[in-house]
């Protein structure tokens, strides 16, 4: 009897802390992510990063002494650098708000020399009240709309047609009624930076003092999502004038976006996104700005380059899914007549436009996924064999178009 009573008391002693722990919320971090392999073929050389993994558009035609295009050379590769690890953080309430966070990394590296290196993607804390949410940390730039972005298999996610950037930021989301949100954000630059006299660098934004500012209105109508936003960025490229005096000249960029997502019956989704962009090299888009000589005051003058961009996507099915993405971006040049000593700080200022058509099929089974995608892309480069191929504002008029066909097979294992 004493032995049985001892066992019962021991069980109660062991079980009580466990039962009490079950009454309390569980705080900490839970990990998820996936292992991914990309196997791809390109029909010609491409403008790309990470050993061809992140492809933007085909390289221009370059003729050899025999008249053959030196860039018309195919290539293949296999890479697993997209493999991703995400930690989802739960924490006790603070300041009357629900607290959560995320830290996420991948093996994509920080640069071409760092392929396979583990790098930070997202790292943020979020405080959510009934109608107000504050986010502090590194996350998607608001122009990359997480509810309406290209679902392509390729890691380029529609670049350079759809803006792509992750930024350190402070973001406020305010509910306006039951179906609308106002998003306000102040952002810095880290991995995705503007270019300038010292190459790609966050210094130009930092020296302008004012952070990248963004405002966006987003609404839900039933299952559908729509929105519009405006983005303002100012850069201070040079601190010293050519005459060894302090330079105060800056260059600004004003961008606007609009988007729509329709969630239709029978697992059909349609997406639409368009925008006008200025000085968006930091979003892996075309263009940037022009250092347009020196003004009468002895300081530098600048002019931002502008883009128009639009894409659409149709997705059918879930377990067995078909999707097709189509997008177009066009370089509109600078806003001012360019001087003879103008210097371009831009991505591919000699390209007029990029067009992409990308069909795909996706098969899901349990925690595994197989995907097959074909990306046809065309870039229109300035044809310098023709007179007036580029106008006096840097807009390309006469082009020589080249195309690339990428066939991509990707496998995922989610955990």
Secondary structure, DSSP 8 states (H G I E B T S, - for coil): -HHHHHHHHHHHHHHHHHHHHHHS---EEEEEEEEEEEEEEESS-EEEETTTTEEEEE----B-TTS-BTT---EEEEE-TT-EEEEEEEEEEETTEEEEEEEEEESS-SSGGGTT--EEEEEEEEEE-SSEEEEEEEEE-TTS-TTS----SSTTTTTTTS---EEEEEEEEEE-SSSEEEEEEEE--SSS----TTSS-THHHHHT-S-EEEEEEEEEETTEEEEEEEEEEEE---SB-TTSSB----EEEEEEEEEEEEEETTTEEEEEEEEEEES-GGGT-SEEEEEEEE-TTSSEEEEEEEEEEEEEEEEE-SSEEEEEEEEEEEEEEESS---TT-EEEEE-TTEEEEEEEEEEEEEEETTEEEEEEEEEEEEEEE-TTSTTSB-TTS-B-SEEEEEEEEEEEEEEEE-
